[in-house]
Amino acid sequence: MKSLKEETAKSILKTLRQNLHHSWCRRMLSRLLLPSTVHDESHFRLWQRRSYPFNIFTEKKFQEKLDYMHNNPVTAGLVSSPAQWPWSSWRFYYLEDASILRMDRLDR
């Protein structure tokens, strides 16, 4: 994950810098700029610092993380139920519906 985040951040920042003639690129770059009080090697932050990967070994933890992930749009107030979020795997797991999102089932 660390490598993925580093490489994608570099690529996105490079693209934004190369396209400063577009106002949306300038705005996006300014949104990613860290305040001068942040003591870090980088001047921009694309990814949140939290959300570190870890291995899941039990069915209970798997279900906890799956439920947490499915409820993120509900928590954000975007929908009232996980089933209403079209990009969620909820419909795939609980209704066996792959009409919107087709994926490989992660069975434990």
TILUMNU-921890 format. One record per residue (C-alpha): x, y, z; residue in one letter. Coordinates in steps of 0.5 Angstrom, whole numbers, plus 2048, in hexadecimal, padded with zeros to 3 digits. Layout:
N
((X, Y, Z), A),
...
//
This chain:
108
((800, 800, 800), M),
((806, 805, 802), K),
((809, 804, 7FB), S),
((802, 805, 7F7), L),
((801, 80B, 7FB), K),
((807, 80E, 7FA), E),
((807, 80C, 7F2), E),
((800, 80F, 7F1), T),
((801, 815, 7F5), A),
((808, 817, 7F1), K),
((804, 816, 7EB), S),
((7FE, 81A, 7EC), I),
((802, 820, 7EF), L),
((807, 81F, 7E9), K),
((800, 820, 7E4), T),
((7FD, 825, 7E8), L),
((804, 829, 7E8), R),
((804, 828, 7E0), Q),
((7FD, 82B, 7DF), N),
((7FD, 831, 7E3), L),
((7FA, 835, 7DD), H),
((7F4, 831, 7DF), H),
((7F0, 835, 7E5), S),
((7EE, 82E, 7E8), W),
((7F5, 82C, 7E9), C),
((7F7, 832, 7EC), R),
((7F1, 831, 7F1), R),
((7F3, 82A, 7F3), M),
((7FA, 82B, 7F4), L),
((7F9, 831, 7F9), S),
((7F4, 82C, 7FC), R),
((7F9, 827, 7FD), L),
((7FF, 82C, 800), L),
((801, 82B, 807), L),
((801, 831, 80C), P),
((808, 833, 80D), S),
((807, 831, 814), T),
((807, 829, 812), V),
((80E, 827, 813), H),
((80F, 821, 80E), D),
((813, 820, 808), E),
((80D, 821, 803), S),
((80A, 828, 801), H),
((803, 824, 7FF), F),
((7FF, 81F, 802), R),
((7FA, 81B, 7FD), L),
((7F9, 815, 802), W),
((7F7, 815, 809), Q),
((7FC, 813, 80E), R),
((7F7, 80E, 811), R),
((7F4, 807, 80E), S),
((7FA, 803, 80F), Y),
((7F9, 7FC, 80C), P),
((7F9, 7F6, 810), F),
((7F8, 7EE, 810), N),
((7F1, 7EB, 812), I),
((7F1, 7E4, 815), F),
((7EA, 7E3, 818), T),
((7E3, 7E3, 815), E),
((7E1, 7E8, 81A), K),
((7E6, 7ED, 818), K),
((7E5, 7EC, 811), F),
((7DD, 7ED, 812), Q),
((7DF, 7F3, 816), E),
((7E3, 7F7, 811), K),
((7DE, 7F5, 80B), L),
((7D9, 7F8, 80F), D),
((7DD, 7FE, 811), Y),
((7DF, 7FF, 809), M),
((7D7, 7FE, 807), H),
((7D5, 803, 80C), N),
((7DA, 809, 80A), N),
((7D5, 80C, 805), P),
((7CF, 80C, 80A), V),
((7D4, 80F, 810), T),
((7D6, 814, 80B), A),
((7CE, 816, 80A), G),
((7CE, 814, 802), L),
((7C9, 80E, 803), V),
((7C5, 80C, 808), S),
((7C7, 804, 807), S),
((7CD, 801, 804), P),
((7C8, 7FE, 7FF), A),
((7C7, 805, 7FC), Q),
((7CF, 806, 7FA), W),
((7CF, 803, 7F3), P),
((7D7, 802, 7F4), W),
((7D7, 7FE, 7FA), S),
((7D8, 7F7, 7FA), S),
((7D2, 7F6, 7FF), W),
((7CD, 7F4, 7FA), R),
((7D2, 7EF, 7F7), F),
((7D3, 7EC, 7FE), Y),
((7CC, 7EC, 801), Y),
((7C8, 7EC, 7FB), L),
((7CC, 7E8, 7F6), E),
((7CB, 7EE, 7F1), D),
((7D1, 7EF, 7EC), A),
((7CD, 7F3, 7E8), S),
((7D0, 7FA, 7EA), I),
((7D7, 7F7, 7ED), L),
((7DA, 7F1, 7EB), R),
((7DF, 7EE, 7EF), M),
((7E3, 7E8, 7F2), D),
((7DF, 7E6, 7F8), R),
((7E4, 7E6, 7FE), L),
((7E2, 7E0, 802), D),
((7E5, 7DE, 809), R),
//
